[in-house]
Amino acid sequence: MSAFSKVAYNSKAYAQFRPSYTDQLYQTIYEFHQGGYGKALDVATGTGQVTKALADKFEKVHGIDISETMLSEATKGDNITYSIGFAEELPFEDASVDLITVAEGAHWFNTKKFLKEVKRVLRPNGTLAIWGYSFCSIEGGSEKVRNSVQDLGVNPAKLGNNWEAGREILDNFYRDSGWEELPNEFNHVLRYESPKKEPSALDIPEESLFVELRSMEVWRFREYLKTWSPYKKYMESNLPGDPVEECVEFVKREYNPGTPLKEDDVLPFTWPQVLLLASNRE
C-alpha cells in the first residue's frame, strides 16, 4: 500500500506542489474516445485534479481512492462525487461507465483484477486512459546536477530502499507486470511516450507534454520532492540527514558554479511520461 493512503500524509502539499495536466492530454483522450459522455470514473483520484477536468465534459464524474486523507482535499463540483474504495473492486454496475481514467496510479494496482473490473464496468465503446510521469530531470547545469534527482530516487543510501515495487512498473512505462496483456484485452490500444521509444499512432509534437509544470522555482522544487512517498518513509524511519534538503542545496550550489541559485530562481525540467489509451469498440 502506498504511503499516499496513510492518514499522516500531507495531502494539501500533494495538491499544491504536484504537477497538473495540460489541455492537450484531455483533448487527445476525447479525440480517441468513441463512446458517450454520460459518466466518467477517475481511479486513484487523489485530490481530484482529474475529476475537475472531466467534469467540464461529462454529465457525472466519480472519483475513487483508498485514501480518506487525499479525498478530504478533493475538488468539489455539482456533478462530482467521491468514495473510498479499491481499483480492483469498482463500485459500479456492469456496462455503466463511459470513460475510466488513472493518472499516476495504475502501477500500484493488481493489474489482472483491475483490467477485469475495467472490462466489466465500461460501456460499449468505452475508453480506458492511463498516464503517468517518471523521475523529472533538470535541464542545463553540469552532468552531476542533471543526475542529482535521479540519484535521489535510485541510490539505496538515499531514498532507494524506500521506493515501493510499483515505481519500477511506471519507470518501465507499463510494459510488464500484466500490462503487456492490455492489447489482448482491448481491440484498440494506443501508446504515446515522451521521449519516444517507439513510433506511435498518436501524432503529438514532442514539445506538447502532458505535464503542466515544465519549470518551477527552487523552493517549489523542494516542496515537490517532499511529496514523494519514499521521502516520507525515510523521514519517519529517523534515518540521518534530510536527502531532499541535501539534493536541493547541491543543485543551488552547482547549477551555476560560483553564482548560487536563490529560492525564487526557476529550474527547467523534462518529465518522461506515458499515455495508454484502450477501447473495447468493434
Buried (B, 14 or more C-beta within 10 A) or exposed (E): EBBBBBEEBBBEBBBBBBBBBBEBBBEBBBEBBBBBBEBBBBBBBBBBBBBBBBBEBBEBBBBBBBBEBBBEBBBEBEBBEBEEBBBBEBEBEEEBBBBBBBBBBBBBBBBEBBBEBBBBBBBEBBBBBBBBBBBBBBEEBEEEBBBBBBBBBBEEEBBBEBBBEBBEBBBBBBEEBBBEEBEEBBEBBBBBBBEEEEEBEBEBEEEEBBBBBBEBBBBBBBBBBBBBBBBBBBBEEEBEEBBBEEBBBBBBBBBBEEEBBEEEBEBEBBBBBBBBBBBBEE
